[in-house]
Amino acid sequence: MTLLPDTGYTPTPEDRASLDAWFAEYDARSGRRDVEGMADMAVFPLNLVSDDTKGDGRSAQWDRERFVATMTHVMGDGAEDIVFESARTPVFLSPAMAVVFTDSVMTAGGETRHLRYADVLVRKEDAWAFQTMIQGGWGDNL
């Protein structure tokens, strides 16, 4: 087996702070059910990776219209905000690419759900944007 050279990227404190700020803003928009604002923070076509009820892996690409329609349906139109408590583990592949693993507790309407997902983010023009969403259980909707 050939050993590859150590090519990992170590993020700067500024890299990490900018990613944390991006997620704080995204969570705030999600909490307000501001789906259009959430879409503003994405790169389209958006890649989605999931599994279906048969246990098969699925993938798709959504344009902005499909993202907005699906997320509006999923998030509902509740009068109260959604609250997220998230622990994130970012893996920076470069200064402009990160894979972020998230364990989250989402509370809405008195109901709490535990979520685990990953996002691939890219930095363009000095701003982060998510490009791929990875989460189990969405496959039947893809």
DOTI-336699 format. One record per atom (N, C-alpha, C): residue in three letters; x, y, z. Coordinates in steps of 0.2 Angstrom, whole numbers, padded with zeros to 4 digits, always signed. Example, Ala and Ser with C-alpha at 12.3 -4.5 7.8 and 13.67 -1.06 7.14 Angstrom:
<nodes>
ALA+0066-0028+0039/ALA+0062-0022+0039/ALA+0066-0016+0039/SER+0064-0011+0035/SER+0068-0005+0036/SER+0064+0000+0039/
</nodes>
This chain:
<nodes>
MET+0004-0006+0000/MET+0000+0000+0000/MET+0004+0006+0000/THR+0003+0011-0004/THR+0006+0017-0005/THR+0004+0022+0000/LEU+0008+0025+0004/LEU+0006+0030+0009/LEU+0006+0037+0006/LEU+0001+0041+0006/LEU+0000+0047+0003/LEU+0003+0052+0008/PRO+0006+0058+0005/PRO+0009+0063+0009/PRO+0003+0066+0013/ASP+0005+0069+0019/ASP+0000+0073+0023/ASP-0002+0079+0019/THR-0008+0079+0017/THR-0010+0085+0013/THR-0016+0088+0016/GLY-0018+0086+0022/GLY-0023+0089+0025/GLY-0023+0097+0026/TYR-0028+0100+0027/TYR-0028+0107+0028/TYR-0030+0109+0035/THR-0027+0113+0038/THR-0028+0115+0045/THR-0031+0122+0045/PRO-0038+0122+0047/PRO-0041+0129+0046/PRO-0038+0134+0051/THR-0038+0140+0049/THR-0036+0145+0053/THR-0042+0147+0058/PRO-0041+0151+0063/PRO-0046+0153+0068/PRO-0052+0157+0064/GLU-0049+0161+0059/GLU-0054+0165+0054/GLU-0058+0160+0050/ASP-0055+0154+0048/ASP-0059+0150+0044/ASP-0065+0147+0048/ARG-0063+0145+0054/ARG-0068+0142+0058/ARG-0073+0147+0060/ALA-0071+0153+0062/ALA-0076+0158+0064/ALA-0081+0159+0058/SER-0078+0160+0052/SER-0083+0161+0047/SER-0088+0156+0045/LEU-0086+0149+0046/LEU-0090+0144+0046/LEU-0096+0144+0051/ASP-0093+0145+0057/ASP-0098+0145+0063/ASP-0103+0151+0062/ALA-0101+0157+0059/ALA-0105+0162+0058/ALA-0110+0160+0053/TRP-0108+0157+0048/TRP-0113+0155+0042/TRP-0118+0150+0045/PHE-0116+0145+0049/PHE-0121+0141+0052/PHE-0126+0145+0057/ALA-0123+0149+0061/ALA-0128+0153+0065/ALA-0133+0157+0061/GLU-0131+0160+0056/GLU-0136+0163+0051/GLU-0141+0158+0048/TYR-0138+0153+0046/TYR-0143+0148+0043/TYR-0148+0145+0048/ASP-0145+0143+0054/ASP-0150+0141+0059/ASP-0155+0146+0061/ALA-0153+0153+0061/ALA-0158+0158+0062/ALA-0163+0158+0057/ARG-0161+0158+0050/ARG-0166+0158+0045/ARG-0171+0152+0045/SER-0168+0146+0047/SER-0172+0140+0047/SER-0177+0141+0053/GLY-0174+0143+0059/GLY-0179+0144+0064/GLY-0185+0149+0063/ARG-0184+0154+0059/ARG-0189+0158+0057/ARG-0193+0155+0051/ARG-0191+0149+0048/ARG-0194+0146+0043/ARG-0194+0151+0036/ASP-0188+0154+0036/ASP-0187+0159+0030/ASP-0183+0154+0025/VAL-0187+0151+0021/VAL-0185+0146+0016/VAL-0181+0149+0011/GLU-0184+0155+0008/GLU-0181+0159+0003/GLU-0174+0161+0005/GLY-0173+0163+0012/GLY-0167+0165+0014/GLY-0162+0160+0015/MET-0165+0154+0017/MET-0160+0148+0017/MET-0158+0146+0010/ALA-0162+0147+0005/ALA-0160+0146-0002/ALA-0155+0150-0004/ASP-0155+0157-0002/ASP-0150+0161-0003/ASP-0143+0159-0001/MET-0143+0155+0004/MET-0136+0152+0006/MET-0134+0146+0003/ALA-0137+0144-0003/ALA-0135+0138-0006/ALA-0132+0139-0013/VAL-0129+0134-0016/VAL-0127+0134-0023/VAL-0131+0129-0026/PHE-0134+0131-0032/PHE-0138+0127-0036/PHE-0135+0125-0042/PRO-0136+0119-0045/PRO-0140+0114-0042/PRO-0137+0111-0036/LEU-0142+0110-0031/LEU-0140+0107-0024/LEU-0140+0099-0024/ASN-0135+0096-0022/ASN-0134+0089-0022/ASN-0137+0087-0015/LEU-0141+0081-0016/LEU-0144+0078-0010/LEU-0142+0071-0010/VAL-0141+0068-0004/VAL-0139+0061-0004/VAL-0143+0058+0002/SER-0146+0053+0002/SER-0150+0050+0007/SER-0151+0043+0006/ASP-0156+0040+0010/ASP-0158+0033+0009/ASP-0166+0033+0009/ASP-0169+0027+0006/ASP-0176+0027+0006/ASP-0178+0022+0011/THR-0185+0021+0011/THR-0188+0016+0016/THR-0186+0009+0014/LYS-0184+0007+0008/LYS-0181+0001+0006/LYS-0174-0001+0009/GLY-0171+0005+0011/GLY-0164+0004+0013/GLY-0159+0005+0007/ASP-0161+0008+0002/ASP-0157+0009-0004/ASP-0154+0017-0004/GLY-0148+0018-0006/GLY-0145+0024-0006/GLY-0149+0028-0012/ARG-0150+0034-0011/ARG-0153+0038-0017/ARG-0149+0045-0017/SER-0149+0048-0023/SER-0146+0055-0024/SER-0150+0058-0029/ALA-0150+0065-0028/ALA-0153+0069-0033/ALA-0150+0076-0033/GLN-0152+0080-0038/GLN-0150+0087-0038/GLN-0157+0091-0039/TRP-0157+0096-0034/TRP-0163+0101-0034/TRP-0161+0108-0037/ASP-0165+0111-0040/ASP-0164+0118-0042/ASP-0168+0122-0036/ARG-0167+0128-0036/ARG-0169+0132-0031/ARG-0177+0132-0030/GLU-0181+0131-0035/GLU-0188+0130-0035/GLU-0190+0124-0031/ARG-0186+0118-0033/ARG-0188+0112-0029/ARG-0186+0113-0022/PHE-0180+0116-0020/PHE-0178+0116-0013/PHE-0183+0120-0010/VAL-0185+0126-0012/VAL-0190+0130-0009/VAL-0197+0127-0008/ALA-0199+0123-0013/ALA-0206+0120-0012/ALA-0205+0114-0007/THR-0200+0110-0007/THR-0199+0104-0003/THR-0198+0107+0004/MET-0194+0112+0006/MET-0192+0114+0012/MET-0198+0118+0015/THR-0202+0121+0011/THR-0208+0124+0014/THR-0213+0119+0016/HIS-0214+0114+0012/HIS-0218+0108+0014/HIS-0216+0105+0021/VAL-0209+0103+0021/VAL-0206+0100+0027/VAL-0207+0104+0033/MET-0205+0110+0032/MET-0204+0115+0038/MET-0211+0117+0041/GLY-0216+0117+0036/GLY-0223+0119+0038/GLY-0223+0127+0039/ASP-0229+0129+0041/ASP-0230+0136+0042/ASP-0232+0138+0049/GLY-0229+0134+0054/GLY-0230+0135+0061/GLY-0229+0143+0063/ALA-0233+0145+0068/ALA-0233+0152+0070/ALA-0226+0153+0074/GLU-0224+0148+0078/GLU-0218+0149+0082/GLU-0212+0146+0079/ASP-0207+0149+0081/ASP-0200+0148+0078/ASP-0198+0140+0080/ILE-0194+0138+0076/ILE-0190+0131+0077/ILE-0184+0133+0081/VAL-0182+0129+0086/VAL-0176+0130+0090/VAL-0171+0124+0088/PHE-0165+0126+0087/PHE-0160+0121+0085/PHE-0155+0121+0090/GLU-0152+0116+0093/GLU-0146+0115+0097/GLU-0142+0110+0093/SER-0136+0113+0091/SER-0132+0109+0086/SER-0125+0108+0089/ALA-0122+0102+0088/ALA-0115+0101+0089/ALA-0112+0100+0082/ARG-0107+0104+0080/ARG-0105+0103+0073/ARG-0097+0101+0073/THR-0095+0096+0069/THR-0089+0094+0068/THR-0087+0096+0060/PRO-0083+0101+0059/PRO-0081+0103+0052/PRO-0074+0099+0051/VAL-0074+0097+0045/VAL-0068+0095+0042/VAL-0066+0099+0036/PHE-0061+0103+0036/PHE-0059+0107+0031/PHE-0055+0103+0026/LEU-0057+0103+0020/LEU-0053+0100+0015/LEU-0048+0105+0011/SER-0050+0111+0012/SER-0046+0117+0009/SER-0049+0123+0012/PRO-0046+0129+0011/PRO-0049+0135+0013/PRO-0056+0136+0011/ALA-0057+0133+0005/ALA-0064+0134+0002/ALA-0069+0128+0002/MET-0067+0123+0005/MET-0071+0117+0005/MET-0071+0114+0012/ALA-0077+0113+0015/ALA-0078+0109+0021/ALA-0084+0104+0021/VAL-0083+0099+0024/VAL-0088+0094+0026/VAL-0090+0095+0033/VAL-0096+0096+0035/VAL-0098+0097+0042/VAL-0103+0092+0044/PHE-0101+0089+0049/PHE-0105+0084+0052/PHE-0109+0087+0058/THR-0116+0086+0058/THR-0120+0089+0063/THR-0124+0084+0067/ASP-0124+0085+0074/ASP-0129+0082+0078/ASP-0133+0087+0081/SER-0140+0087+0080/SER-0144+0092+0081/SER-0150+0090+0085/VAL-0153+0094+0089/VAL-0159+0093+0092/VAL-0164+0099+0090/MET-0169+0097+0087/MET-0174+0102+0084/MET-0180+0102+0088/THR-0183+0108+0090/THR-0189+0108+0094/THR-0194+0113+0090/ALA-0200+0110+0089/ALA-0205+0115+0086/ALA-0212+0112+0088/GLY-0216+0117+0090/GLY-0222+0115+0092/GLY-0222+0110+0098/GLY-0217+0111+0102/GLY-0217+0106+0108/GLY-0214+0099+0107/GLU-0213+0098+0100/GLU-0210+0091+0098/GLU-0203+0092+0097/THR-0199+0087+0099/THR-0192+0087+0099/THR-0190+0081+0094/ARG-0185+0083+0090/ARG-0182+0078+0085/ARG-0175+0078+0086/HIS-0171+0072+0086/HIS-0164+0072+0085/HIS-0162+0071+0078/LEU-0158+0075+0076/LEU-0155+0074+0069/LEU-0148+0073+0068/ARG-0146+0069+0063/ARG-0139+0069+0062/ARG-0138+0069+0054/TYR-0134+0074+0052/TYR-0133+0075+0045/TYR-0126+0078+0043/ALA-0125+0079+0037/ALA-0118+0082+0035/ALA-0120+0086+0029/ASP-0116+0091+0029/ASP-0116+0096+0023/ASP-0110+0097+0020/VAL-0109+0098+0014/VAL-0103+0100+0010/VAL-0104+0108+0008/LEU-0100+0112+0011/LEU-0100+0119+0010/LEU-0094+0121+0005/VAL-0095+0126+0001/VAL-0090+0129-0003/VAL-0090+0136-0001/ARG-0084+0139-0002/ARG-0083+0146-0001/ARG-0082+0149-0008/LYS-0087+0154-0009/LYS-0086+0158-0015/LYS-0087+0165-0014/GLU-0082+0169-0017/GLU-0082+0176-0016/GLU-0083+0178-0009/ASP-0079+0175-0005/ASP-0078+0176+0003/ASP-0084+0174+0007/ALA-0089+0170+0004/ALA-0095+0168+0008/ALA-0096+0161+0007/TRP-0098+0158+0013/TRP-0099+0150+0012/TRP-0106+0149+0009/ALA-0107+0143+0006/ALA-0113+0141+0004/ALA-0114+0134+0004/PHE-0119+0131+0006/PHE-0120+0124+0005/PHE-0121+0121-0002/GLN-0118+0116-0003/GLN-0119+0113-0010/GLN-0122+0106-0010/THR-0121+0102-0004/THR-0123+0096-0004/THR-0126+0095+0003/MET-0132+0092+0003/MET-0135+0090+0010/MET-0135+0082+0010/ILE-0133+0079+0016/ILE-0133+0072+0017/ILE-0137+0070+0023/GLN-0142+0067+0022/GLN-0146+0065+0028/GLN-0150+0059+0027/GLY-0151+0054+0031/GLY-0155+0048+0030/GLY-0162+0050+0031/GLY-0166+0046+0027/GLY-0173+0046+0028/GLY-0177+0051+0023/TRP-0173+0054+0018/TRP-0176+0058+0013/TRP-0177+0055+0006/GLY-0175+0049+0006/GLY-0174+0046-0001/GLY-0181+0045-0005/ASP-0186+0044-0001/ASP-0192+0043-0005/ASP-0195+0049-0008/ASN-0192+0055-0006/ASN-0194+0062-0008/ASN-0190+0064-0014/LEU-0184+0060-0015/LEU-0180+0062-0020/LEU-0182+0059-0027/
</nodes>
